[in-house]
Amino acid sequence: MTITLEHYILLGSLLFFVGMAGFLIRRNVFLMFMCIELMMNGVNICFVSFSHYYHNLSGQVFVLFVMTVAAAEAAVGLAIILTLYRNRETLNADEFRLMKH
């Protein structure tokens, strides 16, 4: 059995939709952040698989840029989450709707 383009697209779509469901269901800010990362990785798998299928490196180069931005976003996002936790002592997203004490 060979792995075809459809298998990669199915895997990327599955990762994306699991991340989307987790983001919509979970109320923990850290878990929501991880679900966003999961969605980005699902899209990256689709980009790389289409790039390989069409013998064009554009998708792989784009994924490299997305991963670079995701690393910076992870650093800034985790710093914001840590600051929110220190100020409110909770990671529940419902507690952060109002930015006053």
Phi and psi restraints in degrees (range 20) as a CNS / XPLOR table:
assign (resid 1 and name C) (resid 2 and name N)
       (resid 2 and name CA) (resid 2 and name C) 1.0 -102.1 20.0 2
assign (resid 2 and name N) (resid 2 and name CA)
       (resid 2 and name C) (resid 3 and name N) 1.0 152.6 20.0 2
assign (resid 2 and name C) (resid 3 and name N)
       (resid 3 and name CA) (resid 3 and name C) 1.0 -90.1 20.0 2
assign (resid 3 and name N) (resid 3 and name CA)
       (resid 3 and name C) (resid 4 and name N) 1.0 122.1 20.0 2
assign (resid 3 and name C) (resid 4 and name N)
       (resid 4 and name CA) (resid 4 and name C) 1.0 -104.3 20.0 2
assign (resid 4 and name N) (resid 4 and name CA)
       (resid 4 and name C) (resid 5 and name N) 1.0 178.1 20.0 2
assign (resid 4 and name C) (resid 5 and name N)
       (resid 5 and name CA) (resid 5 and name C) 1.0 -59.5 20.0 2
assign (resid 5 and name N) (resid 5 and name CA)
       (resid 5 and name C) (resid 6 and name N) 1.0 -37.0 20.0 2
assign (resid 5 and name C) (resid 6 and name N)
       (resid 6 and name CA) (resid 6 and name C) 1.0 -62.0 20.0 2
assign (resid 6 and name N) (resid 6 and name CA)
       (resid 6 and name C) (resid 7 and name N) 1.0 -35.3 20.0 2
assign (resid 6 and name C) (resid 7 and name N)
       (resid 7 and name CA) (resid 7 and name C) 1.0 -64.3 20.0 2
assign (resid 7 and name N) (resid 7 and name CA)
       (resid 7 and name C) (resid 8 and name N) 1.0 -43.6 20.0 2
assign (resid 7 and name C) (resid 8 and name N)
       (resid 8 and name CA) (resid 8 and name C) 1.0 -66.4 20.0 2
assign (resid 8 and name N) (resid 8 and name CA)
       (resid 8 and name C) (resid 9 and name N) 1.0 -39.9 20.0 2
assign (resid 8 and name C) (resid 9 and name N)
       (resid 9 and name CA) (resid 9 and name C) 1.0 -66.5 20.0 2
assign (resid 9 and name N) (resid 9 and name CA)
       (resid 9 and name C) (resid 10 and name N) 1.0 -39.2 20.0 2
assign (resid 9 and name C) (resid 10 and name N)
       (resid 10 and name CA) (resid 10 and name C) 1.0 -62.6 20.0 2
assign (resid 10 and name N) (resid 10 and name CA)
       (resid 10 and name C) (resid 11 and name N) 1.0 -43.7 20.0 2
assign (resid 10 and name C) (resid 11 and name N)
       (resid 11 and name CA) (resid 11 and name C) 1.0 -63.5 20.0 2
assign (resid 11 and name N) (resid 11 and name CA)
       (resid 11 and name C) (resid 12 and name N) 1.0 -46.0 20.0 2
assign (resid 11 and name C) (resid 12 and name N)
       (resid 12 and name CA) (resid 12 and name C) 1.0 -63.2 20.0 2
assign (resid 12 and name N) (resid 12 and name CA)
       (resid 12 and name C) (resid 13 and name N) 1.0 -41.7 20.0 2
assign (resid 12 and name C) (resid 13 and name N)
       (resid 13 and name CA) (resid 13 and name C) 1.0 -65.5 20.0 2
assign (resid 13 and name N) (resid 13 and name CA)
       (resid 13 and name C) (resid 14 and name N) 1.0 -40.7 20.0 2
assign (resid 13 and name C) (resid 14 and name N)
       (resid 14 and name CA) (resid 14 and name C) 1.0 -62.6 20.0 2
assign (resid 14 and name N) (resid 14 and name CA)
       (resid 14 and name C) (resid 15 and name N) 1.0 -45.6 20.0 2
assign (resid 14 and name C) (resid 15 and name N)
       (resid 15 and name CA) (resid 15 and name C) 1.0 -61.0 20.0 2
assign (resid 15 and name N) (resid 15 and name CA)
       (resid 15 and name C) (resid 16 and name N) 1.0 -42.7 20.0 2
assign (resid 15 and name C) (resid 16 and name N)
       (resid 16 and name CA) (resid 16 and name C) 1.0 -62.5 20.0 2
assign (resid 16 and name N) (resid 16 and name CA)
       (resid 16 and name C) (resid 17 and name N) 1.0 -46.9 20.0 2
assign (resid 16 and name C) (resid 17 and name N)
       (resid 17 and name CA) (resid 17 and name C) 1.0 -72.8 20.0 2
assign (resid 17 and name N) (resid 17 and name CA)
       (resid 17 and name C) (resid 18 and name N) 1.0 -31.1 20.0 2
assign (resid 17 and name C) (resid 18 and name N)
       (resid 18 and name CA) (resid 18 and name C) 1.0 -65.7 20.0 2
assign (resid 18 and name N) (resid 18 and name CA)
       (resid 18 and name C) (resid 19 and name N) 1.0 -41.8 20.0 2
assign (resid 18 and name C) (resid 19 and name N)
       (resid 19 and name CA) (resid 19 and name C) 1.0 -63.8 20.0 2
assign (resid 19 and name N) (resid 19 and name CA)
       (resid 19 and name C) (resid 20 and name N) 1.0 -41.3 20.0 2
assign (resid 19 and name C) (resid 20 and name N)
       (resid 20 and name CA) (resid 20 and name C) 1.0 -65.7 20.0 2
assign (resid 20 and name N) (resid 20 and name CA)
       (resid 20 and name C) (resid 21 and name N) 1.0 -42.5 20.0 2
assign (resid 20 and name C) (resid 21 and name N)
       (resid 21 and name CA) (resid 21 and name C) 1.0 -63.9 20.0 2
assign (resid 21 and name N) (resid 21 and name CA)
       (resid 21 and name C) (resid 22 and name N) 1.0 -42.6 20.0 2
assign (resid 21 and name C) (resid 22 and name N)
       (resid 22 and name CA) (resid 22 and name C) 1.0 -62.7 20.0 2
assign (resid 22 and name N) (resid 22 and name CA)
       (resid 22 and name C) (resid 23 and name N) 1.0 -39.3 20.0 2
assign (resid 22 and name C) (resid 23 and name N)
       (resid 23 and name CA) (resid 23 and name C) 1.0 -65.9 20.0 2
assign (resid 23 and name N) (resid 23 and name CA)
       (resid 23 and name C) (resid 24 and name N) 1.0 -40.1 20.0 2
assign (resid 23 and name C) (resid 24 and name N)
       (resid 24 and name CA) (resid 24 and name C) 1.0 -76.1 20.0 2
assign (resid 24 and name N) (resid 24 and name CA)
       (resid 24 and name C) (resid 25 and name N) 1.0 -29.3 20.0 2
assign (resid 24 and name C) (resid 25 and name N)
       (resid 25 and name CA) (resid 25 and name C) 1.0 -89.5 20.0 2
assign (resid 25 and name N) (resid 25 and name CA)
       (resid 25 and name C) (resid 26 and name N) 1.0 -43.9 20.0 2
assign (resid 25 and name C) (resid 26 and name N)
       (resid 26 and name CA) (resid 26 and name C) 1.0 -74.1 20.0 2
assign (resid 26 and name N) (resid 26 and name CA)
       (resid 26 and name C) (resid 27 and name N) 1.0 147.9 20.0 2
assign (resid 26 and name C) (resid 27 and name N)
       (resid 27 and name CA) (resid 27 and name C) 1.0 -114.0 20.0 2
assign (resid 27 and name N) (resid 27 and name CA)
       (resid 27 and name C) (resid 28 and name N) 1.0 -1.8 20.0 2
assign (resid 27 and name C) (resid 28 and name N)
       (resid 28 and name CA) (resid 28 and name C) 1.0 -80.7 20.0 2
assign (resid 28 and name N) (resid 28 and name CA)
       (resid 28 and name C) (resid 29 and name N) 1.0 126.3 20.0 2
assign (resid 28 and name C) (resid 29 and name N)
       (resid 29 and name CA) (resid 29 and name C) 1.0 -62.1 20.0 2
assign (resid 29 and name N) (resid 29 and name CA)
       (resid 29 and name C) (resid 30 and name N) 1.0 -39.4 20.0 2
assign (resid 29 and name C) (resid 30 and name N)
       (resid 30 and name CA) (resid 30 and name C) 1.0 -65.0 20.0 2
assign (resid 30 and name N) (resid 30 and name CA)
       (resid 30 and name C) (resid 31 and name N) 1.0 -43.2 20.0 2
assign (resid 30 and name C) (resid 31 and name N)
       (resid 31 and name CA) (resid 31 and name C) 1.0 -67.5 20.0 2
assign (resid 31 and name N) (resid 31 and name CA)
       (resid 31 and name C) (resid 32 and name N) 1.0 -35.4 20.0 2
assign (resid 31 and name C) (resid 32 and name N)
       (resid 32 and name CA) (resid 32 and name C) 1.0 -63.3 20.0 2
assign (resid 32 and name N) (resid 32 and name CA)
       (resid 32 and name C) (resid 33 and name N) 1.0 -40.4 20.0 2
assign (resid 32 and name C) (resid 33 and name N)
       (resid 33 and name CA) (resid 33 and name C) 1.0 -63.0 20.0 2
assign (resid 33 and name N) (resid 33 and name CA)
       (resid 33 and name C) (resid 34 and name N) 1.0 -42.6 20.0 2
assign (resid 33 and name C) (resid 34 and name N)
       (resid 34 and name CA) (resid 34 and name C) 1.0 -67.0 20.0 2
assign (resid 34 and name N) (resid 34 and name CA)
       (resid 34 and name C) (resid 35 and name N) 1.0 -33.3 20.0 2
assign (resid 34 and name C) (resid 35 and name N)
       (resid 35 and name CA) (resid 35 and name C) 1.0 -67.9 20.0 2
assign (resid 35 and name N) (resid 35 and name CA)
       (resid 35 and name C) (resid 36 and name N) 1.0 -35.4 20.0 2
assign (resid 35 and name C) (resid 36 and name N)
       (resid 36 and name CA) (resid 36 and name C) 1.0 -64.1 20.0 2
assign (resid 36 and name N) (resid 36 and name CA)
       (resid 36 and name C) (resid 37 and name N) 1.0 -41.2 20.0 2
assign (resid 36 and name C) (resid 37 and name N)
       (resid 37 and name CA) (resid 37 and name C) 1.0 -62.9 20.0 2
assign (resid 37 and name N) (resid 37 and name CA)
       (resid 37 and name C) (resid 38 and name N) 1.0 -38.7 20.0 2
assign (resid 37 and name C) (resid 38 and name N)
       (resid 38 and name CA) (resid 38 and name C) 1.0 -64.5 20.0 2
assign (resid 38 and name N) (resid 38 and name CA)
       (resid 38 and name C) (resid 39 and name N) 1.0 -40.1 20.0 2
assign (resid 38 and name C) (resid 39 and name N)
       (resid 39 and name CA) (resid 39 and name C) 1.0 -63.9 20.0 2
assign (resid 39 and name N) (resid 39 and name CA)
       (resid 39 and name C) (resid 40 and name N) 1.0 -41.8 20.0 2
assign (resid 39 and name C) (resid 40 and name N)
       (resid 40 and name CA) (resid 40 and name C) 1.0 -63.3 20.0 2
assign (resid 40 and name N) (resid 40 and name CA)
       (resid 40 and name C) (resid 41 and name N) 1.0 -38.3 20.0 2
assign (resid 40 and name C) (resid 41 and name N)
       (resid 41 and name CA) (resid 41 and name C) 1.0 -68.5 20.0 2
assign (resid 41 and name N) (resid 41 and name CA)
       (resid 41 and name C) (resid 42 and name N) 1.0 -33.8 20.0 2
assign (resid 41 and name C) (resid 42 and name N)
       (resid 42 and name CA) (resid 42 and name C) 1.0 -63.5 20.0 2
assign (resid 42 and name N) (resid 42 and name CA)
       (resid 42 and name C) (resid 43 and name N) 1.0 -42.2 20.0 2
assign (resid 42 and name C) (resid 43 and name N)
       (resid 43 and name CA) (resid 43 and name C) 1.0 -66.4 20.0 2
assign (resid 43 and name N) (resid 43 and name CA)
       (resid 43 and name C) (resid 44 and name N) 1.0 -39.1 20.0 2
assign (resid 43 and name C) (resid 44 and name N)
       (resid 44 and name CA) (resid 44 and name C) 1.0 -62.0 20.0 2
assign (resid 44 and name N) (resid 44 and name CA)
       (resid 44 and name C) (resid 45 and name N) 1.0 -39.6 20.0 2
assign (resid 44 and name C) (resid 45 and name N)
       (resid 45 and name CA) (resid 45 and name C) 1.0 -61.9 20.0 2
assign (resid 45 and name N) (resid 45 and name CA)
       (resid 45 and name C) (resid 46 and name N) 1.0 -40.9 20.0 2
assign (resid 45 and name C) (resid 46 and name N)
       (resid 46 and name CA) (resid 46 and name C) 1.0 -65.2 20.0 2
assign (resid 46 and name N) (resid 46 and name CA)
       (resid 46 and name C) (resid 47 and name N) 1.0 -42.4 20.0 2
assign (resid 46 and name C) (resid 47 and name N)
       (resid 47 and name CA) (resid 47 and name C) 1.0 -59.7 20.0 2
assign (resid 47 and name N) (resid 47 and name CA)
       (resid 47 and name C) (resid 48 and name N) 1.0 -46.6 20.0 2
assign (resid 47 and name C) (resid 48 and name N)
       (resid 48 and name CA) (resid 48 and name C) 1.0 -66.9 20.0 2
assign (resid 48 and name N) (resid 48 and name CA)
       (resid 48 and name C) (resid 49 and name N) 1.0 -39.2 20.0 2
assign (resid 48 and name C) (resid 49 and name N)
       (resid 49 and name CA) (resid 49 and name C) 1.0 -67.7 20.0 2
assign (resid 49 and name N) (resid 49 and name CA)
       (resid 49 and name C) (resid 50 and name N) 1.0 -41.4 20.0 2
assign (resid 49 and name C) (resid 50 and name N)
       (resid 50 and name CA) (resid 50 and name C) 1.0 -66.6 20.0 2
assign (resid 50 and name N) (resid 50 and name CA)
       (resid 50 and name C) (resid 51 and name N) 1.0 -37.6 20.0 2
assign (resid 50 and name C) (resid 51 and name N)
       (resid 51 and name CA) (resid 51 and name C) 1.0 -62.5 20.0 2
assign (resid 51 and name N) (resid 51 and name CA)
       (resid 51 and name C) (resid 52 and name N) 1.0 -42.8 20.0 2
assign (resid 51 and name C) (resid 52 and name N)
       (resid 52 and name CA) (resid 52 and name C) 1.0 -68.4 20.0 2
assign (resid 52 and name N) (resid 52 and name CA)
       (resid 52 and name C) (resid 53 and name N) 1.0 -40.1 20.0 2
assign (resid 52 and name C) (resid 53 and name N)
       (resid 53 and name CA) (resid 53 and name C) 1.0 -65.1 20.0 2
assign (resid 53 and name N) (resid 53 and name CA)
       (resid 53 and name C) (resid 54 and name N) 1.0 -41.1 20.0 2
assign (resid 53 and name C) (resid 54 and name N)
       (resid 54 and name CA) (resid 54 and name C) 1.0 -92.6 20.0 2
assign (resid 54 and name N) (resid 54 and name CA)
       (resid 54 and name C) (resid 55 and name N) 1.0 5.4 20.0 2
assign (resid 54 and name C) (resid 55 and name N)
       (resid 55 and name CA) (resid 55 and name C) 1.0 53.5 20.0 2
assign (resid 55 and name N) (resid 55 and name CA)
       (resid 55 and name C) (resid 56 and name N) 1.0 46.7 20.0 2
assign (resid 55 and name C) (resid 56 and name N)
       (resid 56 and name CA) (resid 56 and name C) 1.0 -131.8 20.0 2
assign (resid 56 and name N) (resid 56 and name CA)
       (resid 56 and name C) (resid 57 and name N) 1.0 129.0 20.0 2
assign (resid 56 and name C) (resid 57 and name N)
       (resid 57 and name CA) (resid 57 and name C) 1.0 -83.7 20.0 2
assign (resid 57 and name N) (resid 57 and name CA)
       (resid 57 and name C) (resid 58 and name N) 1.0 0.2 20.0 2
assign (resid 57 and name C) (resid 58 and name N)
       (resid 58 and name CA) (resid 58 and name C) 1.0 -60.4 20.0 2
assign (resid 58 and name N) (resid 58 and name CA)
       (resid 58 and name C) (resid 59 and name N) 1.0 -42.2 20.0 2
assign (resid 58 and name C) (resid 59 and name N)
       (resid 59 and name CA) (resid 59 and name C) 1.0 -64.8 20.0 2
assign (resid 59 and name N) (resid 59 and name CA)
       (resid 59 and name C) (resid 60 and name N) 1.0 -38.5 20.0 2
assign (resid 59 and name C) (resid 60 and name N)
       (resid 60 and name CA) (resid 60 and name C) 1.0 -70.5 20.0 2
assign (resid 60 and name N) (resid 60 and name CA)
       (resid 60 and name C) (resid 61 and name N) 1.0 -36.7 20.0 2
assign (resid 60 and name C) (resid 61 and name N)
       (resid 61 and name CA) (resid 61 and name C) 1.0 -66.3 20.0 2
assign (resid 61 and name N) (resid 61 and name CA)
       (resid 61 and name C) (resid 62 and name N) 1.0 -41.2 20.0 2
assign (resid 61 and name C) (resid 62 and name N)
       (resid 62 and name CA) (resid 62 and name C) 1.0 -62.4 20.0 2
assign (resid 62 and name N) (resid 62 and name CA)
       (resid 62 and name C) (resid 63 and name N) 1.0 -39.9 20.0 2
assign (resid 62 and name C) (resid 63 and name N)
       (resid 63 and name CA) (resid 63 and name C) 1.0 -63.1 20.0 2
assign (resid 63 and name N) (resid 63 and name CA)
       (resid 63 and name C) (resid 64 and name N) 1.0 -38.4 20.0 2
assign (resid 63 and name C) (resid 64 and name N)
       (resid 64 and name CA) (resid 64 and name C) 1.0 -60.9 20.0 2
assign (resid 64 and name N) (resid 64 and name CA)
       (resid 64 and name C) (resid 65 and name N) 1.0 -42.3 20.0 2
assign (resid 64 and name C) (resid 65 and name N)
       (resid 65 and name CA) (resid 65 and name C) 1.0 -67.4 20.0 2
assign (resid 65 and name N) (resid 65 and name CA)
       (resid 65 and name C) (resid 66 and name N) 1.0 -40.0 20.0 2
assign (resid 65 and name C) (resid 66 and name N)
       (resid 66 and name CA) (resid 66 and name C) 1.0 -63.3 20.0 2
assign (resid 66 and name N) (resid 66 and name CA)
       (resid 66 and name C) (resid 67 and name N) 1.0 -40.7 20.0 2
assign (resid 66 and name C) (resid 67 and name N)
       (resid 67 and name CA) (resid 67 and name C) 1.0 -66.4 20.0 2
assign (resid 67 and name N) (resid 67 and name CA)
       (resid 67 and name C) (resid 68 and name N) 1.0 -35.6 20.0 2
assign (resid 67 and name C) (resid 68 and name N)
       (resid 68 and name CA) (resid 68 and name C) 1.0 -65.6 20.0 2
assign (resid 68 and name N) (resid 68 and name CA)
       (resid 68 and name C) (resid 69 and name N) 1.0 -44.9 20.0 2
assign (resid 68 and name C) (resid 69 and name N)
       (resid 69 and name CA) (resid 69 and name C) 1.0 -66.9 20.0 2
assign (resid 69 and name N) (resid 69 and name CA)
       (resid 69 and name C) (resid 70 and name N) 1.0 -36.9 20.0 2
assign (resid 69 and name C) (resid 70 and name N)
       (resid 70 and name CA) (resid 70 and name C) 1.0 -65.3 20.0 2
assign (resid 70 and name N) (resid 70 and name CA)
       (resid 70 and name C) (resid 71 and name N) 1.0 -34.9 20.0 2
assign (resid 70 and name C) (resid 71 and name N)
       (resid 71 and name CA) (resid 71 and name C) 1.0 -65.9 20.0 2
assign (resid 71 and name N) (resid 71 and name CA)
       (resid 71 and name C) (resid 72 and name N) 1.0 -43.7 20.0 2
assign (resid 71 and name C) (resid 72 and name N)
       (resid 72 and name CA) (resid 72 and name C) 1.0 -66.2 20.0 2
assign (resid 72 and name N) (resid 72 and name CA)
       (resid 72 and name C) (resid 73 and name N) 1.0 -39.9 20.0 2
assign (resid 72 and name C) (resid 73 and name N)
       (resid 73 and name CA) (resid 73 and name C) 1.0 -64.6 20.0 2
assign (resid 73 and name N) (resid 73 and name CA)
       (resid 73 and name C) (resid 74 and name N) 1.0 -36.8 20.0 2
assign (resid 73 and name C) (resid 74 and name N)
       (resid 74 and name CA) (resid 74 and name C) 1.0 -65.4 20.0 2
assign (resid 74 and name N) (resid 74 and name CA)
       (resid 74 and name C) (resid 75 and name N) 1.0 -42.0 20.0 2
assign (resid 74 and name C) (resid 75 and name N)
       (resid 75 and name CA) (resid 75 and name C) 1.0 -64.3 20.0 2
assign (resid 75 and name N) (resid 75 and name CA)
       (resid 75 and name C) (resid 76 and name N) 1.0 -46.7 20.0 2
assign (resid 75 and name C) (resid 76 and name N)
       (resid 76 and name CA) (resid 76 and name C) 1.0 -69.2 20.0 2
assign (resid 76 and name N) (resid 76 and name CA)
       (resid 76 and name C) (resid 77 and name N) 1.0 -42.4 20.0 2
assign (resid 76 and name C) (resid 77 and name N)
       (resid 77 and name CA) (resid 77 and name C) 1.0 -62.7 20.0 2
assign (resid 77 and name N) (resid 77 and name CA)
       (resid 77 and name C) (resid 78 and name N) 1.0 -43.1 20.0 2
assign (resid 77 and name C) (resid 78 and name N)
       (resid 78 and name CA) (resid 78 and name C) 1.0 -67.6 20.0 2
assign (resid 78 and name N) (resid 78 and name CA)
       (resid 78 and name C) (resid 79 and name N) 1.0 -34.2 20.0 2
assign (resid 78 and name C) (resid 79 and name N)
       (resid 79 and name CA) (resid 79 and name C) 1.0 -65.4 20.0 2
assign (resid 79 and name N) (resid 79 and name CA)
       (resid 79 and name C) (resid 80 and name N) 1.0 -40.3 20.0 2
assign (resid 79 and name C) (resid 80 and name N)
       (resid 80 and name CA) (resid 80 and name C) 1.0 -66.1 20.0 2
assign (resid 80 and name N) (resid 80 and name CA)
       (resid 80 and name C) (resid 81 and name N) 1.0 -43.4 20.0 2
assign (resid 80 and name C) (resid 81 and name N)
       (resid 81 and name CA) (resid 81 and name C) 1.0 -62.3 20.0 2
assign (resid 81 and name N) (resid 81 and name CA)
       (resid 81 and name C) (resid 82 and name N) 1.0 -41.4 20.0 2
assign (resid 81 and name C) (resid 82 and name N)
       (resid 82 and name CA) (resid 82 and name C) 1.0 -63.7 20.0 2
assign (resid 82 and name N) (resid 82 and name CA)
       (resid 82 and name C) (resid 83 and name N) 1.0 -41.0 20.0 2
assign (resid 82 and name C) (resid 83 and name N)
       (resid 83 and name CA) (resid 83 and name C) 1.0 -65.6 20.0 2
assign (resid 83 and name N) (resid 83 and name CA)
       (resid 83 and name C) (resid 84 and name N) 1.0 -42.3 20.0 2
assign (resid 83 and name C) (resid 84 and name N)
       (resid 84 and name CA) (resid 84 and name C) 1.0 -61.8 20.0 2
assign (resid 84 and name N) (resid 84 and name CA)
       (resid 84 and name C) (resid 85 and name N) 1.0 -40.9 20.0 2
assign (resid 84 and name C) (resid 85 and name N)
       (resid 85 and name CA) (resid 85 and name C) 1.0 -66.0 20.0 2
assign (resid 85 and name N) (resid 85 and name CA)
       (resid 85 and name C) (resid 86 and name N) 1.0 -39.7 20.0 2
assign (resid 85 and name C) (resid 86 and name N)
       (resid 86 and name CA) (resid 86 and name C) 1.0 -66.0 20.0 2
assign (resid 86 and name N) (resid 86 and name CA)
       (resid 86 and name C) (resid 87 and name N) 1.0 -35.1 20.0 2
assign (resid 86 and name C) (resid 87 and name N)
       (resid 87 and name CA) (resid 87 and name C) 1.0 -79.6 20.0 2
assign (resid 87 and name N) (resid 87 and name CA)
       (resid 87 and name C) (resid 88 and name N) 1.0 -40.6 20.0 2
assign (resid 87 and name C) (resid 88 and name N)
       (resid 88 and name CA) (resid 88 and name C) 1.0 -106.0 20.0 2
assign (resid 88 and name N) (resid 88 and name CA)
       (resid 88 and name C) (resid 89 and name N) 1.0 -16.8 20.0 2
assign (resid 88 and name C) (resid 89 and name N)
       (resid 89 and name CA) (resid 89 and name C) 1.0 58.5 20.0 2
assign (resid 89 and name N) (resid 89 and name CA)
       (resid 89 and name C) (resid 90 and name N) 1.0 33.1 20.0 2
assign (resid 89 and name C) (resid 90 and name N)
       (resid 90 and name CA) (resid 90 and name C) 1.0 -153.6 20.0 2
assign (resid 90 and name N) (resid 90 and name CA)
       (resid 90 and name C) (resid 91 and name N) 1.0 156.3 20.0 2
assign (resid 90 and name C) (resid 91 and name N)
       (resid 91 and name CA) (resid 91 and name C) 1.0 -117.2 20.0 2
assign (resid 91 and name N) (resid 91 and name CA)
       (resid 91 and name C) (resid 92 and name N) 1.0 16.2 20.0 2
assign (resid 91 and name C) (resid 92 and name N)
       (resid 92 and name CA) (resid 92 and name C) 1.0 -74.4 20.0 2
assign (resid 92 and name N) (resid 92 and name CA)
       (resid 92 and name C) (resid 93 and name N) 1.0 124.8 20.0 2
assign (resid 92 and name C) (resid 93 and name N)
       (resid 93 and name CA) (resid 93 and name C) 1.0 -64.9 20.0 2
assign (resid 93 and name N) (resid 93 and name CA)
       (resid 93 and name C) (resid 94 and name N) 1.0 -27.7 20.0 2
assign (resid 93 and name C) (resid 94 and name N)
       (resid 94 and name CA) (resid 94 and name C) 1.0 -66.7 20.0 2
assign (resid 94 and name N) (resid 94 and name CA)
       (resid 94 and name C) (resid 95 and name N) 1.0 -26.1 20.0 2
assign (resid 94 and name C) (resid 95 and name N)
       (resid 95 and name CA) (resid 95 and name C) 1.0 -75.8 20.0 2
assign (resid 95 and name N) (resid 95 and name CA)
       (resid 95 and name C) (resid 96 and name N) 1.0 -16.0 20.0 2
assign (resid 95 and name C) (resid 96 and name N)
       (resid 96 and name CA) (resid 96 and name C) 1.0 -99.8 20.0 2
assign (resid 96 and name N) (resid 96 and name CA)
       (resid 96 and name C) (resid 97 and name N) 1.0 6.6 20.0 2
assign (resid 96 and name C) (resid 97 and name N)
       (resid 97 and name CA) (resid 97 and name C) 1.0 -63.9 20.0 2
assign (resid 97 and name N) (resid 97 and name CA)
       (resid 97 and name C) (resid 98 and name N) 1.0 -42.4 20.0 2
assign (resid 97 and name C) (resid 98 and name N)
       (resid 98 and name CA) (resid 98 and name C) 1.0 -100.6 20.0 2
assign (resid 98 and name N) (resid 98 and name CA)
       (resid 98 and name C) (resid 99 and name N) 1.0 124.7 20.0 2
assign (resid 98 and name C) (resid 99 and name N)
       (resid 99 and name CA) (resid 99 and name C) 1.0 -92.3 20.0 2
assign (resid 99 and name N) (resid 99 and name CA)
       (resid 99 and name C) (resid 100 and name N) 1.0 36.6 20.0 2
assign (resid 99 and name C) (resid 100 and name N)
       (resid 100 and name CA) (resid 100 and name C) 1.0 -125.4 20.0 2
assign (resid 100 and name N) (resid 100 and name CA)
       (resid 100 and name C) (resid 101 and name N) 1.0 162.4 20.0 2
